[in-house]
């Protein structure tokens, strides 16, 4: 299966972009309360209900955290503004807010946090690449006020990470 092509992904069929279909499904799952069917893959992006990833018993989740990979296989990153955390401004973690037109989406940039709820700087020491070592330090997320609009057809993969409650609607 190459980028932008699929026949059947997570039960979704058609000729469109699979990343777009997955992100649309995540949005639907975030906005609907649906009964969970047993799934053998506990990090499947199509797993319902929201809260089903990692901890199926969690019922208060309002966000399915995910990452995107570019067509070159690198994590897609975006910046966020934060007065509280001025030294950290890049993230690879997102929450879908809306999917529209052919395959565009508005994504909320999520702030990566360590086990002490302090932001994790994901960039390497040179500041231009995502450090996979630093990604491993992430154990939670906070919602930023920064959103971006993306063309989902520009991505080759989506990875769902965890269902969490970020208090988006509070």
Secondary structure by P-SEA (a helix, b strand, c coil): cccccccccccccccccaaaaaaaaaaaaaaccccccccccccccccccccccccccccccccccccccccccccccbbbbbccccccccccbbbbccccccbbbbbbbbbbbccccccccccccccccccaaaaaaccccccccbbbbbcccccccccccccccccccc
